[in-house]
Structures are given as structure tokens and as C-alpha cells.
Amino acid sequence: MSLLGAGILKGMAVTLKNFIGSYFDKERLNTLEYIWQTDKSLPKRAGDYPKEEGEQLRPTTTVTNYSRNFPMLLHDDGEPMDTIRCVACQICERECPPQCIYIEKSGDKKERPGSKPQFYPATFDIDVSVCMSCQICVEVCPFDAIVMNSQFELSTPDRFNGLLLKRGDLLKSNQYYHKIHPEEAASRDKRIADDKAAKEAKKKAAEAAKEAKKKAAEAKAKSEAEANSKEESKDTSDTSQVFTQPNKEEGTE
Amino acid sequence: MDVKLDGETVVDLKPVFGYLHRNHEKIAENISYLASMPFTDRLDYFNSMTNNWAYAIAAEKLVEIEVPERAEYLRVIMAELTRLVNHISLVGFFVNDLGALGTPLLYAFREREKILDLFEQASGARMMCNYLRFGGLRCDVPEGWLDRTRDVVDRFPKFLDEYEQLLCENEIILSRTQGVGNLSRDLAVSAGITGPMLRASGVNYDIRKVDQYGIYNRFKFRVPYSEDNVGDCYDRFMIRMLEMRESIEILKQALDGIEEGPVMGNAGKVFKPKPAEAYGRIEAPKGELGFYLVADGTPKPYRFRVRPPSFINLTVLRDMCIGQQVADAVIILGSIDIVLGEVDR
């Protein structure tokens, strides 16, 4: 150490550089705006986000396309309750680590477009004061019915009922999902379509196989029947041989 | 801390903890294996990615799942970014304890912010990532993420240079940390200390080199450790600064080596291991983080035990503090680098 206090002066020079830089240097301002935001329509700063009526529970929106906050239920185009994807299988309720989901299964089945009648959740509550945003429910759902929302302004003066999200609050359209998580929604939709196609192909293959099997069985049966009949005819011929000597030539043919 | 004093000198000291106890291990015995993953985030809430990894390694040992190549690379990248986050905020908090209020800590948090943004883009959450799964990762990183990571990694050394200039030669820091809170090599080894604290006491021991878990055998990196047998607060502070440089080296190699591919191995839908036991450990930023699992053939673990580095490193606090000034006890505690979420679980 050459001069006492040189280290302190050096440090102060760094502070001064940072202080001045904080007014000009974009690199030192990164906490003020979300510089890597891919979607330019999303808010630049907290505070100037768009407010939409109807679509959202409260006037609020998302920060980035990737953030997650609390779960929501998806429905396809049409009336929310007619096209809800959830079939109240209650897997998410069982798997939820903090046990914050409460589901009651409906007594009756409802018609769905493009599938057979299914149960639906008569009650679907999520206590967001308990939820820890872990996304396990999204992963275990076999119907892609539950995904993560990114609403973050959920503060309320009512600590118990205000933070208990009901089915109506949780239901969101697939378009909304596409809006808040474009990449994830696109890949999910693709996977659903692929699965469906694969299923249909499998079904078709199964049907074809069934058909083929049926045909084979029929053919087999036919051939067997033929063989049987031949044998039978043989038998009969034999018997005929035994019993009816005069018709021998006919019988052997 | 219960501290007995003679004037300003510490005569006896006892850390009192347990106020953040959340019953993690018992809860884990009553839920499925996968459902414990988000709880591991909350152990050491600065380093959720490495906590996930240690748990995933333990579970993968139970059922022997292969992890795809890309997932292994991404795990290394995440773990090393986590190490940067942890060490940079530790240094910030440490000098904050010294009395340098605000400035160094906020510089550290400014850099941490960039890495947390990366975590958010990959996993959806900034701190409670819950990103790793048994046999891989929950999802692949979004498009362009690797380029952004490279950008952050390339800029980081510049910040470290600046930070070292700010702190490492500062006379006040030198006089307050050198010779304070000494931890000898023998005591560190016999107390089971791990991580940067052990290396600061002069033991060359790093689980990344010893176990070579994941794909750490592919990377060329050095393990910094102190050569003298002092192990004071300044050593512990400098070890972290040096480790960050090595993390950047690993990150650069990993970003060069990563290739396209799947990120999830063929783990079945239901995780139900046969009766067995497994211990998975990694070099977490704070030391050896281990998970011990006993499976009994059901979808829930029979026993779930965490070996937390913070807790075990905290046990030598008394030995380091006796005979020191009361104002130094705060610095010594800061230099251990504990997170109470992990101490109490």
C-alpha cells in the first residue's frame, strides 16, 4: 500500500462515475424499463399499462410475456361455461403442494362441441393467499385446462373472500392466454393439435386394424368355413362313400 | 444471537434460530415427489435453481433417469448464474453490514436484476423458479435467451472489475475484515464446513471437482482457495469475488458447448420409485447441499432430509466470535453467508 486512503479515493471515483453515468448511460438504467421486452405493445413502465374492460378481473395486466402469477381456467371460443376445458377430474386438487384448490364435481354431464358429454366443475376455487405460483397444477392437468395467469394487481381490503378466486374469476378465454403468453400458448395449441391428430390417426389406424382384423377374421372364417364345408363335404362324401356307394364319383368332387 | 459481553469483547455467543421453521421435511413426506420441488425453492430463496438441482439429482438417483444433453448444459448455466447472483448479493450485504450503507449493495442488485430477468424469461418466476424436473427441465428456454445470457455474461467481468476497484483495496474494509473471525483449517474440517467458507480456510475441496456431477467434467475451471491457514473475513470475501470469475469461465464454455435437443428425459408420468434410498449433493453457492430420500414404493417419500449448508456453516459462529469485538460479530455472521430459510427449513 503506497498511500493511506488511496483505496478509498479509488472507490469514490467509481461511485462518482456511476453517479454521473446514471443520468446518461443506458446500461446503468436497466431497472427502470424492461429492455428485453419482446412485445412492444406491453407496458414500458409500471403504471402506463392498458386497461381493458371485461377481459380482466381487475384493471391490470402483465409485465413480461414470461412471468407467471396465479392459475386461471381456460375455455375455448364461445360461452365460457359451454366450452370450459376442465372436466373436474380433481388431479390438480390432489397434486397442489399447498392444497389451495377446491373443486366440486357437477352431478350432470354437459355436451361439449367435438367430444362426448363431460362433467364440469360445479365449484372451482383457488385461494390465492395460499397459492405459491408453482405451476404444478398446470403440469399435471391432462386436459390443458389450467394455465398460469400473470395478473399481479390483486390487492384487496377483504383478506378472505377477496383473495378466494371463484370459477367465474378464473375463467379466461384462450385468446387472452395467447395475449399474455404468446409463445407458450402457441406451443401448447400446437401440442394439443398434434395430440389430437395423433389420437385420430391412432383411432383411424385402430379402426383400420379392426377392419383388417375383421376382414381377416371374416376371410379366415370364410376359408375355415370353406375348409369345413370341404371337410364336411369330404365327410359327407366319406359317409356317402360308406353309405351311398353309387354316388361315389359325385361325392369325391 | 444471545451474546455475553465483557465490555465490548464477546465472551460467549449462541445463535438462536427456528423462527422461520416451515416444516419442509415433514410436509414433503406427505405429498408426492414432484410436489416437493416448489418447496425446495424456498429453502435458500436466493438460489432456487441450485436447490432444485440437488433435489432432482437425489430423485434421479432413486430411479436412474437419463438427463438429456441440452438439459444438463442448461442446468450448469442456471447453476452458475445462481452462483453469480448469490455471491454478488452476499458481497453487497457483507459490506452493508460493515457500514457501507446502500451503494455497493445497490450496484450488486443492479447486476443481479439482469440475471433475475433471465430467470424470469426461462422459468416464469424471478426467484421461486421451480424450473428443474426429474429427468430434465420443465420447458426449453425461449428463443434468443442464450444470446441474451451471453450478453449478460460478457458484460459481467467489466462490472466485477469496477466492483473490485470499489471494494478490494478500500482501507476501511481491509482494517475491519483482516484478522477478524479466524477459522482454522482443522476446525473447519472437523465442523463439517463446506463451500466457499471451507476454501477460505485453506482446504481445496469443491464438489464440482470431487463428484463431477452433471457435466462438470467437461469444463475447465479453477477452484480458488486460500493458501494460508487464516480464514478471516477478508478471505471469505475474496473467495467469493474470485469464484465469480470462475463461474463466468464455466458459463462461457457452457454457452459455447450447448446444442439443440430435447430438455426432458423419458421420465414416466407418475414418479413412483421402488424401495430404495439415495443421497444427491451438489456444490451450492453456500456449500454442500444434499437431499437424502428414502422411498418405500409409494408415490410419497418415506423420509426426506435436507442437508443445508447454511445451517452447518452457522455452527462455528461461536468459535469465530469469541474474543472479538461485538461490532465484528455482525461482520462475521455476514461473512458466513447464511439464509435463514435454509437454516430453519
Interface residues (C-beta under 8 A of the other chain):
Chain A: M1 L4 G5 A6 G7 I8 K10 G11 V14 T15 K17 N18 E27 R28 N30 T31 Y34 W36 T64 Y66 S67 R68 E95 C96 P97 M132 S133 C134 Q135 I136 E139 V140 M148 E183 E184
Chain B: I31 S32 L34 A35 S36 M37 P38 F39 D41 R42 T103 Y107 R110 E113 K114 D117 E120 Q121 A122 G124 A125 R126 M128 N130 R138 C139 P142 E143 R148 R155 E162 Q165 L166 L167 C168 E169 N170 E171 I172 I173 L174
